[in-house]
């Protein structure tokens, strides 16, 4: 498993929590920060998945 997948998942989770806190406290800035962090984490996971796929193809 690629390092980016693990870090991205953690970042995505952290962003989800931050976004939920922003919703509960009606803090739009915190909510937007959380959404952005969640998206960044999701993109990092995709990069890790692509790296894993390339590694698998190179093994063949």
Backbone as a ProteinNet text record, in pm:
[ID]
protein_1_A
[PRIMARY]
XXXXXXXXXXXXXXXXXXXXXXXXXXXXXXXXXXXXXXXXXXXXXXXXXXXXXXXXXXXX
[TERTIARY]
84.9	0	88.9	53.2	129.9	111.5	217.4	215.8	109.3	91.8	-7.5	-149.2	-176.5	-311.1	-339.3	-240.5	-260	-272.5	-181.5	-185.6	-312.3	-351.8	-472.4	-597.8	-604.6	-719.8	-726.8	-612	-608.2	-650.1	-601.7	-635.9	-784.7	-838.6	-980.9	-1066.3	-1026.3	-1098.1	-1092.1	-974	-956.9	-1043.9	-1049	-1132.3	-1279.7	-1321.1	-1461.8	-1500.4	-1410.7	-1437	-1443.6	-1348.1	-1344.3	-1468.7	-1512.2	-1632.1	-1755.9	-1765.5	-1879.6	-1881.3	-1765	-1757.6	-1803.2	-1761.7	-1804.8	-1955	-2014.9	-2160.4	-2232.7	-2184.3	-2249	-2238.5	-2122.2	-2100.4	-2141.1	-2188.8	-2228.9	-2113.1	-1993	-1873.2	-1841.3	-1878.4	-1863.1	-1716.8	-1629.2	-1486.7	-1432.6	-1462.3	-1417.2	-1477.1	-1602.2	-1669.4	-1600.9	-1568.9	-1501.8	-1360.4	-1289.1	-1155.7	-1163.2	-1261.3	-1279.5	-1310.6	-1396.6	-1432	-1309.3	-1229.4	-1108.7	-1007.8	-991.3	-897.7	-944.1	-1074	-1130.9	-1105	-1123.3	-1098.6	-950.5	-863.3	-719.3	-681.1	-740.1	-714.9	-762.8	-879.3	-935.1	-844.2	-790.6	-699.8	-569.2	-520	-398	-417.8	-534.3	-565.7	-563.1	-619.6	-621.8	-480.1	-391.7	-252.1	-187.9	-214.3	-161.3	-213.6	-341.2	-399.1	-334.4	-308.5	-244.3	-101.8	-30.7	105.6	104.7	9.3	-3.4	-32.5	-118.3	-153.1	-30.8	47.5	169	266.2	283.7	372.5	326.7	196.7	143.4	171.1	155.9	181.2	328.7	415.9	558.7	606	532.3	566.5	543.9	454.8	417.7	520.5
-118.3	0	123.8	217.7	339.7	432.3	502.1	597.2	705.6	748.5	851.7	806.6	678.9	629	639.9	604.1	610.5	755.1	841	980.8	1049.4	1016.7	1076	1037.2	911.8	866.1	938.9	956.8	1029.4	1174.8	1237	1376	1389.5	1292.3	1292.9	1282	1195.6	1179.3	1306.6	1364.2	1488.9	1600.7	1607.2	1707.6	1685.8	1560.4	1529.8	1575.2	1551.3	1592.6	1744.6	1811.4	1957.8	2016.6	1955.3	2001.8	1983.5	1870.3	1844.6	1943.6	1971.4	2069.4	2206.4	2241.2	2368.1	2374.6	2263.1	2260	2275.8	2203.8	2207.8	2346.6	2408.7	2540.1	2655	2619	2717.8	2810.6	2753.8	2826.3	2791.4	2881.2	2853.6	2840.2	2915.5	2907.6	2769	2722	2589.1	2480.8	2497.5	2400.7	2396.4	2512.6	2518.6	2460.4	2488.9	2432	2279.3	2228.3	2083.7	2021.1	2086.8	2034.9	2034.3	2140	2148.2	2041.3	2021.5	1920.3	1779.5	1759.1	1629.7	1603.1	1703.8	1690.4	1664.6	1735.8	1714.8	1572	1522.5	1384.8	1285.1	1310.2	1221.3	1217.6	1334.2	1340.3	1266.5	1279	1209.8	1057.6	1012.9	870	823.8	904	868.4	860.3	950.4	945.6	815.7	778.5	653.9	532.5	534.5	423.4	412.2	525.3	524	469.5	510	460.7	309.5	261.8	117.2	43.7	100.5	37.6	30.9	137.3	137.5	30.8	23.2	-78.8	-220.5	-242.4	-373.6	-406.2	-308	-329.7	-357.3	-291.3	-311.1	-448.3	-506.7	-639.4	-747.9	-724	-824.2	-837.3
0	0	0	-83.1	-99.2	20.4	55.5	167.5	146.2	21.3	-8.4	24.8	6.7	38.4	187.2	269.2	414.4	462.3	415.7	456.9	406.1	284.5	226.9	302.9	343.8	422	554.7	618.3	746.1	726	618.7	590.2	559.9	487.3	453.6	580	670.8	796.3	879.1	888.4	964.2	904.9	771.4	705.3	731.9	735.7	764.3	904	998.4	1137.1	1145.4	1081	1084.2	1018.5	909.1	840.1	928.2	996.1	1085	1201.3	1256.8	1365.8	1315.7	1194.2	1135.6	1116.1	1076	1058.2	1191.1	1292.8	1424	1486.5	1472.9	1534.3	1442.4	1322.3	1221.5	1184.1	1184.1	1146.9	1001.8	911.5	768.4	727.1	791.3	758.5	793.6	913.4	956.9	867.7	830.8	743.7	606.8	552.1	422.1	430.7	538.4	557.9	561.4	631.4	640.3	505.9	430.5	298.3	206.3	213.3	130.8	171.3	301.8	350.2	311.7	318.1	279.4	130.6	48.2	-95	-122.5	-52.9	-70.1	-31.5	75.4	116.3	13.7	-42.9	-144.9	-268.4	-306.5	-421.6	-391.1	-269.2	-230	-232.8	-192.9	-200.5	-345.9	-434.9	-577.3	-633.5	-591	-634.7	-586.9	-463.6	-409.6	-483.6	-517.2	-592.9	-730.1	-793.3	-924.3	-913.8	-810.8	-790.4	-767.1	-690	-667.6	-798.4	-881.2	-1008.4	-1100.7	-1102.5	-1184.7	-1134.7	-1004.2	-947.2	-984.1	-980.2	-1015.9	-1162.9	-1248.6	-1391.5	-1418.2	-1342.7	-1360.5	-1311	-1218.8	-1167.4	-1271.1	-1365	-1465.3	-1570.5
[MASK]
++++++++++++++++++++++++++++++++++++++++++++++++++++++++++++

